[in-house]
Amino acid sequence: MQIYDKKELIMVRKSEPEAALLLPECERLWTADDVSAFLGVPVTTLHQWRYLGQGPTAFRVGRHLRYDPVRVKRWLVESCMGEAG
């Protein structure tokens, strides 16, 4: 079993430079299905938001997308506050 430093596991898209500074804050990352169920939106909407640079920040773990639940919840609150104001 090989052990990696957390910095080695983060692959950041060019459009998300701030994500390199933000390591996951949780024990278990969510899949797109988990986030889809939590937000009540289709997985395709999550992919579209990512393509457009919107929505919660996702991490690449190999070829898989993973989401930090803390950041998903924070994004939800911030996006709701932005719409209310």
C-alpha positions in Angstrom: 0.0 0.0 0.0 1.4 3.3 -1.0 0.9 6.4 1.1 0.4 9.8 -0.6 0.6 13.3 0.7 -2.8 15.1 0.4 -1.2 17.6 -1.9 -0.3 14.9 -4.4 -3.9 13.7 -4.6 -5.3 17.1 -5.8 -5.4 17.7 -9.5 -6.8 21.1 -10.2 -8.4 22.3 -13.4 -7.0 25.5 -14.8 -10.3 27.2 -14.1 -10.1 26.4 -10.4 -6.8 27.6 -9.1 -8.2 28.3 -5.6 -9.0 24.6 -5.2 -5.3 23.8 -4.9 -5.2 25.6 -1.6 -8.3 23.9 -0.2 -7.8 20.4 1.0 -10.9 18.3 1.8 -12.1 18.9 5.4 -14.0 15.6 5.8 -13.2 11.9 6.4 -15.2 10.6 3.4 -15.7 12.4 0.0 -19.1 12.3 -1.7 -19.7 10.9 -5.1 -21.7 12.8 -7.8 -24.6 10.5 -6.8 -24.3 11.5 -3.2 -24.3 15.2 -4.1 -27.1 14.7 -6.5 -29.3 13.1 -3.8 -28.4 15.8 -1.3 -29.1 18.8 -3.6 -32.0 17.1 -5.4 -30.6 17.7 -8.8 -29.6 15.2 -11.6 -26.0 14.2 -11.9 -26.0 15.7 -15.4 -26.7 19.1 -13.8 -23.6 18.7 -11.6 -21.5 17.9 -14.7 -23.0 20.9 -16.5 -22.3 23.2 -13.5 -18.7 21.9 -13.4 -18.3 22.5 -17.2 -19.6 26.1 -16.7 -17.4 26.7 -13.6 -20.5 26.9 -11.3 -21.6 24.6 -8.5 -19.7 23.1 -5.7 -16.0 22.4 -6.1 -15.1 18.8 -7.1 -11.8 16.9 -6.8 -10.4 14.4 -9.2 -9.4 11.2 -7.6 -8.0 9.3 -10.6 -10.7 9.5 -13.1 -13.5 9.9 -10.6 -15.1 13.2 -9.3 -15.4 13.5 -5.6 -17.0 16.3 -3.5 -16.2 17.5 0.0 -19.5 17.5 1.9 -18.5 20.4 4.0 -17.8 22.5 0.9 -21.0 21.3 -0.8 -23.1 22.5 2.2 -21.1 25.8 2.3 -21.7 26.3 -1.4 -25.4 25.7 -0.9 -25.6 28.3 1.8 -23.6 30.9 -0.1 -25.5 30.4 -3.3 -28.8 30.8 -1.4 -27.5 33.9 0.3 -26.5 35.3 -3.1 -30.0 34.8 -4.5 -31.6 36.3 -1.4 -29.5 39.5 -1.6 
